[in-house]
Amino acid sequence: MIPRNRTRQTGVGPTDKLICTGGGTGARPPPTQVFLPASTPKSPPTPPPFAFPGHLSTHSNSRSMEEERTEQGRRRGWRVLAYGGAAVLVAGGLKLLVSALNDRRNRSNSNANDNNERRKRKATGLPGFNVRINLSASEIHKLVDHIISKSEETYDLVASIPLDKVTYANTISPLSELDANQFPLMQSCMFLKMVAVSNDVRKASAEAESKLDSHSLRCRKREDVYRVIKAFAGRGEWLTPEAHRYVEHLIKDFERNGANLNSDKQKELDHLKTQIDELSLQYIRNLTMDDSFLLFNELELAGMPPEFTKSLETDGNGKMKISLRSHHVSPILEHCKIGSTRKIVAVAHGRRCGKENLGILEKLIKLRHRFACLLGYPTYAEYAIEPRMARTSAKVFEFLEDISTNLTDLATRELNVLKDLKRKEEGESPFGPEDLRYYMKKAEEQKFDVDLGTVRRFFPISLVLSGIFKIFQDLFSNATSIPERKSSWHVSGLKFEEIHGIEAWHDTVRLFSVIDFSSGELLGYFFFDMFSREGKYTQSCVLPLQNGCLSPSGTRQLPVALLIAQFPKQVDDKPPLLRFTEVVSLFHEFSHVVHHICNRATISRFSGLRLDADFIEIPSRMLENWCYESLSLKQMSGFYQDITKPVKDELCRSLKKRRDLFSGLKLKQEILLCLVDQIIHSAENIDIVELLKHLHPKVLLGIPLLEGTNPASCFPRFAIGYEATCYSYIWSEVFATDIFASKFQDDLLNQYSGFQFRNKVFAPGGARDPLDLLCDYLGREPSIQPFIERKTRNSLLYCM
């Protein structure tokens, strides 16, 4: 996962941050990075492999040992089923359909080789498509200069308006139009750093991003433009609710960048920001450069899978090197039978870069506090949370306490199960943090005989993608009877069609259009770059390339998205197969695509993925639930050698139960992290080590903190990237669970609820307050109870 970038504004209106999201069973998705507005804090956090030494990784995106044992065969040239609006997959018919599509594709490829230049066309010739997807390095540099020039011209024009002459047309509208027109141009420059084949293009794209970042910050600090916007706001001119919200956001953008401060305070703010950036880079550099390792003999690594030990380097004396990076630490804590080995590894991992990074973290907390105070906030936590759904740090503390209290009984019983397992295997030795992962894994193996390597054989990419298309098509349809024709039905849903012959940045990239089934309206486009390759960004994510909005003429600019995945190419005769975690991740990411495409906001600033950072993951987290239900899993699955055989009900139930195993203990660990994060960012000077020593046994039911644990080593999220916002992941899951339980749990194919979700949650984008959206959709205030009930119901304790 890429370290989170600074919040970016481009001076053409707030740009979004690169949103990368992923998902998996028993794992939290990597952060969704959307190009988020500068006033919008960062997206929900993705925990590291361990919250602290020995603790369970509930959200690691790495492969399990079982998954690594499966076959690696891949068949070159396979293509996913392109048309997602087809009828429900019927096994025999699907075989014929896939065969026919392959034949047609082969003929098409042959014709393309004969007449390639005539067949291919650039995507810019498509209706409503303004993204430039094949820029050269020199073209990127030229376009960046053009963007900045046009931005400066517009900002200068707005700044020149006399304060007694300000109107929406001469002050606000130019900034809104600038954002709408230039956002796809900016993304054209920046997205190529993640996918371009040419190293020169990737380098130019990264340079463009840095240049646009700097320009954006300058624009959002312009006191002359801020003064004009404030003057307009003070006139009290009647505006639509969306326009009024846009003006409020503009003002807040400027104020959160110090445009309302005097020159001395602005200079101090700049100096603080520079210090924070430098220390953050040093913190990351320290962890990246750390090459510490431990040495163990074969007996000390008892229980480790043979392929793991065979992969280890040796010191020449028969001892094997264990790196303190997650790819070694995580398997040790999960599989090693020797408790002393687990403890040694956990302690060492929790002390990495101890003094250096702890000192940096303490400095960062003080600098952030001063930064927030300069902007008029009492603490950094209040500054970070103000633009989010939670609004205040007090609300976050209340939320975390409520969740923690409701899960204490469940977590206590779960811990007793683990202690009993350890007592049977190791005697009466104390239970420590280093034991959590190992005995959770052991309990899972005793209850569930699920080989994830075997599971993947039921998920060929073609069936998974076709099933996803079908599920989204049906879920967001509105099937209603026509009164005068009782036997007729009106269907309003989504249809996904592949557009062939598009010249993209790589020949494996696919382009799809999304069409409203009933009206025939073209809603938008999305690219799908699915296979891994050298130089490509290494995680799954969704990028908005063009925002949906209305132009001054009343025509609609279409949204365009890019879905990046990392599926291996196939070789030999076997179709590419997905691990179950990859199925969930793809479903999650595609939810973001559909969210972006279904946006109907008028103003580009509020387009589909430019949302409140506490809200952006809620729809996708809610929709992930379809990956754990038999009905939908069967639509996405089929044994790779005989696709007439989908996953069995028993396996579906097991996958669903595994999702929430030991959820009480896992959430207690996460809550500990969130509390430390909130507390240290709610004051200027906190002894972080003593705070962690105090909170650890209190939150984690008496489990002591490992001696010498360094908070800066085991909690990097609140050091860099998610400061004061670590709570957001739990927040989004709680709200997502409430929606699913209330609207879909008893009826996965509830088209009325699905269509309402499309219209009331997807369509407004950021044009309405997210809490108002959810209250309107649910018909009440959101509740934590469905979340608590699901975690309790699916816990291992209730599976025995």
Phi, psi and omega in degrees: 000138180287137174303143184297134177282164173295151176298132190248139168229146186251357182085355176252018191111156186299130172273169178264160172271150179299116184259120179239119181234151176211171180207168178186160179290128182067013182223143177277146180292148171300158191302139172283124176246118174248154175290096187269147179300155182298330180280349181263122181297177188291163184289166184307143189286150172247118183295153174286176181305327176226139174288326177197170189309127174083348185280156186293137170274104180271355186221020179296141180263006183281161182284147174281163178299322181297319183293326182290343182279349187282168183298148184251005184298137177222144180252118182295142174092356179293146179231145180287157176296125193275330190257107186272354181268017180289170179292172178305139185296122173253126195307303183297317181295326180295320178304314180295321181296313179298317179299315181297319179296320179296318179298315181295323181294318180299318178296320180296319180295323179295315178297324182294321178295326180286327187216055189297317184296323180288325186285318187282147175219156181279146182295338182295347177276358180281149180300131175071018186249114183243003180282139177255112193258354184229046181287144172276172180300316181293323179293325177298312181299319179294319181292323177300315179299320178295316180300313182294319179298314180294323178296312180298320179300315181292316180296320177297321180296315179296319181295336184277352182290126175301142186298335179269004180244007186290138174221170176298321184294324184260353184242306186272314183303318179300323180289321178295316179294323179299316179299314182297318185285323188260348177304311179296332177289319178296315179296327177301324179283324192264330187288338184293341178296341183265340189226345186297146178284322183282130177296325179296321179292317178298319179295315179297322179294318177296320178295323178297318179299316180297319181292319179291326175301309182297317179296319181300315181298319178298316181297317184284000176250008183285110182294328182293320178288319178302318182297321181291317179296319178297322178297320178296314181301326181287345181285339179071027180297140179294134180223156171295158179304322180291318178294320178298318179295324179296317179297317178300317180293321177301311181300315181295323176303311181295317183291324178287350174254006173087015182295339181267005180267158174287170188297323180295317180290326176296320178296319178295321178298317178298317180296319178298317181297319178298316178297317180298317180297316182295316179293323178298316178296321179294321178300312179296318181299319180300314180292322181293321184279345182295121181240030181299149176209164177240158179245133178222151173269178186297321181294324181289346179251027179302136180099346180284140179301143182305321182294334177288308182295326178294334182278351186279146172282157177241163182265004181096347179246019177090356179265147185258143182273126175248111178291154177268019173269162191297331183292344173254318184295316183300310178298323179299312183291341182264330190241335187291128181281343185272110183300322181294325177294314179302317182293317179301316181294316181296318180296313181296319179297325180280359179246006183303137177049039189310288186295318184299305186284333175294319176297320178296316181299317179298320178293318180300319180297317179294317180295319178297320179299314179295320178302312180294320180296321178300326181273001174097013179258146181290328179215166177292326179300318179294322177297314185290326188269339185309316182277004184259172182303321184294327176072317182226154177296325179301321179295323179295314178300317179298316180298311182296319179295319180298314179296314183299314181298317183289342182256358185299315182297315179298313182297323179297316179292323177297317180297322178296323176299315181294320179297321178296319179297319180292321180299321180291328185266325188237003181086210187268021179294147183299149177272126182236175180304329181291348182267346188301306185294318184297313184279336170295318178297319181296316179297320179297316181295326179291326184271319187241126175261069183247114175266106184295337175293324177286324181303321184297339180294346178266005185231066169297142185303322183301315181289322180298311183293318178298318179295320178298314178303314183296318180298314181291324178299313184287319186296321184261028174265157176236091182266112181228145181285147178268117188308315185282351178226086190298338181269000184255155180227144176257121183247124177237098182223201181251146176228133182247123182232134178282140175256116184270161173078021179269131179274101182254188184285346176208149188286353176266358181285136179250149176235131180235148169258152176242125188235140172287125190298319187277317185273340185078006182291133174284118184268330181166190182225158167213142173269149176231107178254093197264335189260144178288152176198165182296134178088351182275149174306139194263008178236167175275139181196169176235133178240129171283122179263333178210137182268145173278133179191173176264138175276165177304333180280352180096355176281155184259126171281131187274141176286145177227135180232161175233124176256118179255128176232173185231045181282140179287145175288154182268153175228167180059221188255359188267139177289153177293133183245145181257137167294156182299324177299326179287328175297313179297318180299315180296318179298317179299311182294320179295331175299320176296321178301309182296323176302314181295316184291324184277001177298138177233022179296151179280323187256135184304323181304332183255020180296166194322314185255005179265078193236166169308132187292338174282343186261332194300330181272346187300310180300316181291323177295323177296315184289339175304334183302333180295340179283355183241014180245138185303317184303312182281326177297323179294328178291335184259006190227163176177133182303133191298336178266348178204092188288000174283353183248095178282178178298148181276158181302321182298318178294320177301316180296321179295316179298323180292318180293321180300332184302323186244022178298133179053037183295331178298311179293319180298317180289328175299320177297316181294320180296322176303312177302313183296321179294315178301316179302312181293318184293314183291337179262010176252011177207171183270329188216103180236137173284098188293322181297313180293324178300315181293320178299323181287314186283328187305301180291332181293316181279322186262037165057039175093353178291121184284155174287139177297137184301133177084004181299132181255115182304328182288341179272322187261352178234056184297340183297317181276355173277315184224119167104326185229027184303124180069008182230017181297337181295341195296331180294313178298319180306309183294324180292322179298312181292321180297320180295321179298316180298312183297315182296325184280328189245333190231345187303322181266357182201087183300331183258030179289093186292330178296311179296322179295316180293323176295324177297318178299317185279324186263337182250310179289310192299317184293340185060229179263013185286345177234155176299131186297327178293323176296321178302311184291320178297320179296317182289316182281336184079017181191177173288144176298154183230151176273348188300316177301325178296311180298317181295320180293315180299319180291316183296321185267000181298153179304327183301330184261007176260346186277000000 
